[in-house]
């Protein structure tokens, strides 16, 4: 059995993650309008994911905000689940 299939089938709690708020945890969302992006950054390690918006990516500001908030919520939920 594939590891990704096994993990999602064994614990469906991640399907109930509220992706409309970043939640509490080590990950946070930082808006950077001067660079046309949102950064999802880990507070301690400074690891980051950058979600750009604009004409080249064909993503609106609202779409980038929703995407970054959902990513932050899932990362914080995964961290809370491991702890």
Helices and strands as residue ranges (DSSP letters): H 3-10, G 12-16, E 27-32, G 33-35, E 37-42, E 48-52, H 61-82
